[in-house]
Protein backbone atom coordinates (compact mmCIF):
# COMPACT_ATOMS: atom_id res chain seq x y z
CA UNK A 1 0.00 0.00 0.00
CA UNK A 2 1.18 3.54 -0.77
CA UNK A 3 1.55 6.47 1.52
CA UNK A 4 -1.72 8.01 2.69
CA UNK A 5 -2.64 11.28 1.05
CA UNK A 6 -1.67 14.28 3.13
CA UNK A 7 -4.17 17.09 3.23
CA UNK A 8 -2.86 20.60 3.63
CA UNK A 9 -4.64 23.83 4.42
CA UNK A 10 -4.04 27.24 2.89
CA UNK A 11 -4.09 30.31 5.12
CA UNK A 12 -5.28 33.83 4.36
CA UNK A 13 -3.47 36.97 5.47
CA UNK A 14 -6.32 37.66 7.86
CA UNK A 15 -5.95 34.21 9.47
CA UNK A 16 -2.16 34.59 9.60
CA UNK A 17 -2.47 37.94 11.37
CA UNK A 18 -4.94 36.37 13.81
CA UNK A 19 -2.44 33.56 14.61
CA UNK A 20 0.07 36.27 15.55
CA UNK A 21 -2.53 38.22 17.52
CA UNK A 22 -3.44 35.08 19.53
CA UNK A 23 0.21 34.28 20.24
CA UNK A 24 0.20 31.03 18.25
CA UNK A 25 2.91 32.59 16.08
CA UNK A 26 5.22 35.29 17.37
CA UNK A 27 6.08 38.43 15.40
CA UNK A 28 9.76 37.45 15.37
CA UNK A 29 9.15 33.85 14.32
CA UNK A 30 11.06 33.04 11.10
CA UNK A 31 7.98 32.36 8.97
CA UNK A 32 6.20 34.28 6.24
CA UNK A 33 2.93 33.71 4.42
CA UNK A 34 3.52 32.93 0.74
CA UNK A 35 0.57 32.06 -1.44
CA UNK A 36 -1.37 30.67 1.52
CA UNK A 37 1.55 28.63 2.90
CA UNK A 38 3.52 29.27 6.07
CA UNK A 39 7.14 29.14 4.90
CA UNK A 40 10.24 29.11 7.12
CA UNK A 41 12.67 31.89 6.16
CA UNK A 42 16.34 31.32 5.32
CA UNK A 43 18.71 31.72 8.29
CA UNK A 44 20.74 34.91 8.41
CA UNK A 45 24.32 33.89 7.80
CA UNK A 46 26.93 36.64 7.81
CA UNK A 47 27.17 37.16 4.00
CA UNK A 48 23.35 37.36 3.80
CA UNK A 49 23.19 39.92 6.62
CA UNK A 50 26.00 42.01 5.12
CA UNK A 51 24.41 41.97 1.65
CA UNK A 52 21.08 43.04 3.13
CA UNK A 53 22.76 46.02 4.79
CA UNK A 54 24.60 46.92 1.58
CA UNK A 55 21.36 46.82 -0.41
CA UNK A 56 19.61 48.98 2.20
CA UNK A 57 22.39 51.61 2.09
CA UNK A 58 22.48 51.69 -1.72
CA UNK A 59 18.70 52.01 -2.02
CA UNK A 60 18.43 54.75 0.61
CA UNK A 61 21.03 56.75 -1.35
CA UNK A 62 19.32 56.01 -4.69
CA UNK A 63 15.76 56.88 -3.61
CA UNK A 64 16.18 59.67 -1.08
CA UNK A 65 13.24 61.42 0.58
CA UNK A 66 9.67 60.49 -0.19
CA UNK A 67 10.48 56.78 -0.17
CA UNK A 68 10.61 54.22 2.60
CA UNK A 69 13.29 51.52 2.40
CA UNK A 70 11.98 48.63 4.49
CA UNK A 71 14.27 45.84 5.73
CA UNK A 72 12.72 42.43 6.43
CA UNK A 73 9.28 43.90 7.06
CA UNK A 74 5.94 42.54 5.82
CA UNK A 75 4.19 43.48 2.60
CA UNK A 76 0.44 42.95 2.20
CA UNK A 77 0.57 41.72 -1.39
CA UNK A 78 -2.79 39.96 -1.63
CA UNK A 79 -5.29 38.01 0.46
CA UNK A 80 -2.97 34.98 0.69
CA UNK A 81 0.52 36.48 0.91
CA UNK A 82 2.45 38.54 3.41
CA UNK A 83 6.10 38.07 2.49
CA UNK A 84 8.93 39.70 4.41
CA UNK A 85 11.49 40.44 1.70
CA UNK A 86 15.03 41.32 2.65
CA UNK A 87 14.51 44.86 1.33
CA UNK A 88 11.52 46.61 -0.23
CA UNK A 89 10.99 50.19 -1.36
CA UNK A 90 7.57 51.80 -1.04
CA UNK A 91 6.42 55.32 -1.65
CA UNK A 92 5.91 57.54 1.38
CA UNK A 93 7.07 57.55 4.97
CA UNK A 94 6.81 54.85 7.65
CA UNK A 95 3.79 56.54 9.32
CA UNK A 96 1.88 56.33 6.03
CA UNK A 97 1.48 52.61 6.75
CA UNK A 98 0.08 52.60 10.28
CA UNK A 99 -3.19 50.84 9.41
CA UNK A 100 -1.82 48.08 7.22
CA UNK A 101 1.45 46.92 5.74
CA UNK A 102 2.22 48.49 2.35
CA UNK A 103 0.85 46.62 -0.65
CA UNK A 104 2.46 48.30 -3.66
CA UNK A 105 6.26 48.19 -3.48
CA UNK A 106 8.13 49.69 -6.43
CA UNK A 107 11.14 47.45 -5.80
CA UNK A 108 11.62 44.22 -3.88
CA UNK A 109 15.06 42.71 -3.23
CA UNK A 110 15.79 39.22 -1.93
CA UNK A 111 19.29 38.19 -0.91
CA UNK A 112 19.72 34.53 -1.82
CA UNK A 113 22.06 31.66 -1.20
CA UNK A 114 20.23 28.55 0.02
CA UNK A 115 16.90 30.13 -0.98
CA UNK A 116 17.94 30.93 -4.57
CA UNK A 117 15.56 28.47 -6.26
CA UNK A 118 12.61 29.51 -4.07
CA UNK A 119 13.36 33.19 -4.61
CA UNK A 120 13.45 32.70 -8.38
CA UNK A 121 10.36 30.51 -8.66
CA UNK A 122 7.99 30.82 -5.70
CA UNK A 123 8.70 34.44 -4.79
CA UNK A 124 9.17 35.40 -8.43
CA UNK A 125 5.65 34.20 -9.23
CA UNK A 126 4.26 35.84 -6.12
CA UNK A 127 5.80 39.24 -6.90
CA UNK A 128 4.84 39.01 -10.58
CA UNK A 129 1.23 38.19 -9.65
CA UNK A 130 1.22 41.27 -7.40
CA UNK A 131 2.59 43.33 -10.33
CA UNK A 132 5.76 44.37 -8.49
CA UNK A 133 7.51 46.18 -11.37
CA UNK A 134 11.09 45.66 -10.23
CA UNK A 135 12.26 42.47 -8.45
CA UNK A 136 15.96 41.94 -7.74
CA UNK A 137 17.77 38.90 -6.42
CA UNK A 138 21.24 39.44 -4.98
CA UNK A 139 22.55 36.01 -5.96
CA UNK A 140 25.32 35.16 -3.50
CA UNK A 141 25.96 31.78 -5.17
CA UNK A 142 27.01 33.22 -8.55
CA UNK A 143 27.85 36.72 -7.25
CA UNK A 144 25.51 38.49 -9.64
CA UNK A 145 22.40 40.63 -9.46
CA UNK A 146 19.36 39.14 -11.17
CA UNK A 147 16.88 41.82 -12.25
CA UNK A 148 13.31 40.74 -12.99
CA UNK A 149 11.03 43.23 -14.76
CA UNK A 150 7.83 43.36 -16.78
CA UNK A 151 5.53 41.15 -14.67
CA UNK A 152 3.05 39.22 -16.75
CA UNK A 153 0.57 38.67 -13.93
CA UNK A 154 -1.81 35.72 -13.80
CA UNK A 155 -3.13 34.47 -17.10
CA UNK A 156 -5.38 31.60 -18.01
CA UNK A 157 -2.69 29.42 -19.58
CA UNK A 158 0.42 30.30 -17.60
CA UNK A 159 1.67 31.15 -14.16
CA UNK A 160 2.68 34.71 -13.37
CA UNK A 161 6.29 35.47 -14.24
CA UNK A 162 8.61 38.23 -15.33
CA UNK A 163 9.05 38.68 -19.06
CA UNK A 164 12.41 40.45 -18.72
CA UNK A 165 15.07 38.72 -16.58
CA UNK A 166 18.68 39.85 -16.78
CA UNK A 167 21.83 39.04 -14.85
CA UNK A 168 24.37 41.74 -14.00
CA UNK A 169 28.04 41.14 -13.12
CA UNK A 170 29.77 42.92 -10.22
CA UNK A 171 31.27 45.53 -12.58
CA UNK A 172 27.85 46.42 -14.07
CA UNK A 173 25.57 49.19 -12.86
CA UNK A 174 21.78 49.20 -12.72
CA UNK A 175 19.11 51.80 -11.97
CA UNK A 176 15.82 51.03 -10.22
CA UNK A 177 12.81 51.67 -12.45
CA UNK A 178 11.35 54.10 -9.88
CA UNK A 179 14.68 55.97 -9.56
CA UNK A 180 16.01 56.02 -13.12
CA UNK A 181 18.62 58.69 -12.38
CA UNK A 182 20.33 56.48 -9.79
CA UNK A 183 23.32 54.33 -10.62
CA UNK A 184 23.97 51.33 -8.39
CA UNK A 185 27.12 49.30 -9.03
CA UNK A 186 26.40 45.59 -8.46
CA UNK A 187 29.69 45.13 -6.54
CA UNK A 188 28.33 47.60 -3.96
CA UNK A 189 25.55 45.10 -3.15
CA UNK A 190 27.82 42.07 -2.74
CA UNK A 191 29.67 41.21 0.49
C-alpha angles and dihedrals in degrees: 000000000000129000115288115255113263116221118211131192128221119221130214124221089249092055091045091053089048091053088056092045091052092048095245087120122026123225091241095047111123096243134105133188111246119176092332095313127110103230126190111234124234114267117256106249117180098262090049092050093046092048090050090054092047091051091048092052093047093048094047088054092045097048105033123178122000092042132087118216105203122197118206093335127137126268121202096220100160142328092289104036136067105161123180103215120195090247133001132176120214131174117258136020130305093259090058087075103051096119099046140356113272115271105190112058116178092207133019122189126192121189107215140192112128090013096053096113093045092046091051097044114021099031092035090058092044094052092043091051089052089050094240098174098207123035120173130188117199095211107206092180096062096020094236138117114242112205118198118193141160101047113213095202123207117326132178096252103032144038119253113273143150116269094203117051120165135172121219126201123224092262093054126093128216135188124214112243091237092049103038094165092061122096117203118185110217092224087063089064096049124084 
